[in-house]
Amino acid sequence: MIAGFHTYTGAILSSLKNRKDGHQRELIKILLNLDINEEYEGLLFDICMNIWEQIGKNPSVRVMAFRFILKMAEKYPEISNEIQFITQKHYLETLSPGVQRSVEKLLQKHKITSKTARK
């Protein structure tokens, strides 16, 4: 946990949408290491879903957003159906083969099967 950041969680979330990809990635990385309350989790989940669904965004920020989505799926198993939906081919095809493998490994780690799982 990162000490002292809880005071700024709301401000970080409020500014997240208006930041460039690299800045968004680093802010999500910080927020991943915090224990944030359910209200902020929901807000960050929505932001991360929005980032992941923007297939033109930088893959590194998309994968960092995806990591938070998976963290929430671990905490709230009912989200798993959404994970299967957002790992359909059109969400992954803009990613390089290496990044696609990283996403598949993350899914395996969290025991979630994607719609495009390799045979």
C-alpha positions as CSV (number, residue, x, y, z in Angstrom):
1,M,0.0,0.0,0.0
2,I,1.2,3.5,-0.7
3,A,0.9,5.7,2.3
4,G,-0.7,9.2,2.0
5,F,-2.4,8.6,-1.4
6,H,-5.9,7.8,0.1
7,T,-6.5,11.5,0.6
8,Y,-6.1,12.1,-3.1
9,T,-7.9,9.1,-4.5
10,G,-11.0,11.2,-5.5
11,A,-8.9,13.9,-7.2
12,I,-6.8,11.3,-9.1
13,L,-10.0,9.6,-10.3
14,S,-11.5,12.9,-11.4
15,S,-8.5,13.8,-13.4
16,L,-7.9,10.4,-14.9
17,K,-10.2,10.8,-17.9
18,N,-8.4,14.0,-19.0
19,R,-4.9,12.7,-18.9
20,K,-2.7,11.4,-21.8
21,D,-2.2,7.6,-22.1
22,G,1.1,7.4,-20.3
23,H,-0.2,9.4,-17.4
24,Q,-3.3,7.4,-17.2
25,R,-1.3,4.2,-17.1
26,E,0.9,5.4,-14.2
27,L,-2.1,6.7,-12.2
28,I,-3.9,3.4,-12.7
29,K,-0.8,1.6,-11.6
30,I,-0.8,3.7,-8.3
31,L,-4.5,3.0,-7.8
32,L,-4.0,-0.7,-8.3
33,N,-1.7,-0.7,-5.2
34,L,-4.3,1.1,-3.0
35,D,-7.2,-0.4,-1.0
36,I,-9.9,2.0,-2.2
37,N,-13.5,2.0,-1.1
38,E,-16.3,0.5,-3.1
39,E,-17.5,3.8,-4.5
40,Y,-14.1,4.6,-5.9
41,E,-13.7,1.0,-7.1
42,G,-16.9,1.4,-9.1
43,L,-15.8,4.6,-10.6
44,L,-12.3,3.3,-11.5
45,F,-13.9,0.1,-12.9
46,D,-16.0,2.2,-15.2
47,I,-13.0,4.3,-16.3
48,C,-10.9,1.2,-16.9
49,M,-13.7,-0.5,-18.9
50,N,-13.9,2.7,-21.0
51,I,-10.1,2.7,-21.5
52,W,-10.0,-1.0,-22.4
53,E,-12.9,-0.6,-25.0
54,Q,-11.0,2.2,-26.8
55,I,-9.1,-0.1,-29.1
56,G,-7.1,2.9,-30.6
57,K,-5.5,3.7,-27.2
58,N,-2.0,2.8,-26.3
59,P,-1.8,-0.9,-25.5
60,S,0.2,-0.3,-22.3
61,V,-2.6,1.8,-20.8
62,R,-5.2,-0.6,-22.0
63,V,-3.5,-3.6,-20.3
64,M,-3.0,-1.6,-17.1
65,A,-6.8,-0.9,-17.1
66,F,-7.4,-4.5,-17.9
67,R,-5.4,-5.5,-14.8
68,F,-7.7,-3.4,-12.6
69,I,-10.7,-5.0,-14.3
70,L,-9.4,-8.4,-13.5
71,K,-8.7,-7.4,-9.9
72,M,-12.3,-6.4,-9.6
73,A,-13.4,-9.7,-11.2
74,E,-11.4,-11.5,-8.5
75,K,-13.1,-9.5,-5.8
76,Y,-16.6,-9.6,-7.4
77,P,-16.9,-13.0,-9.4
78,E,-20.2,-11.9,-11.0
79,I,-18.0,-9.6,-13.2
80,S,-16.5,-12.6,-14.9
81,N,-19.1,-12.7,-17.7
82,E,-18.2,-9.1,-18.6
83,I,-14.5,-10.2,-18.8
84,Q,-15.4,-12.9,-21.4
85,F,-17.3,-10.3,-23.4
86,I,-14.4,-7.7,-23.4
87,T,-11.9,-10.3,-24.5
88,Q,-13.6,-10.9,-27.8
89,K,-11.4,-10.8,-30.9
90,H,-12.0,-7.2,-31.9
91,Y,-10.7,-6.0,-28.5
92,L,-7.5,-8.0,-28.8
93,E,-6.7,-7.8,-32.5
94,T,-5.2,-4.2,-32.3
95,L,-2.7,-5.5,-29.7
96,S,0.7,-6.9,-30.7
97,P,1.1,-10.7,-30.4
98,G,3.3,-10.2,-27.3
99,V,0.7,-8.0,-25.6
100,Q,-2.1,-10.5,-26.6
101,R,-0.1,-13.3,-24.9
102,S,0.3,-11.1,-21.8
103,V,-3.5,-10.6,-21.7
104,E,-4.0,-14.4,-22.1
105,K,-1.5,-15.0,-19.2
106,L,-3.4,-12.6,-17.0
107,L,-6.6,-14.4,-17.8
108,Q,-5.1,-17.7,-17.0
109,K,-3.7,-16.4,-13.7
110,H,-7.2,-15.2,-12.8
111,K,-8.7,-18.5,-14.1
112,I,-10.9,-16.7,-16.6
113,T,-11.4,-18.0,-20.2
114,S,-11.5,-15.5,-23.0
115,K,-13.8,-15.8,-26.0
116,T,-10.7,-16.0,-28.1
117,A,-8.7,-18.4,-26.0
118,R,-6.0,-20.3,-27.9
119,K,-6.5,-23.9,-28.5
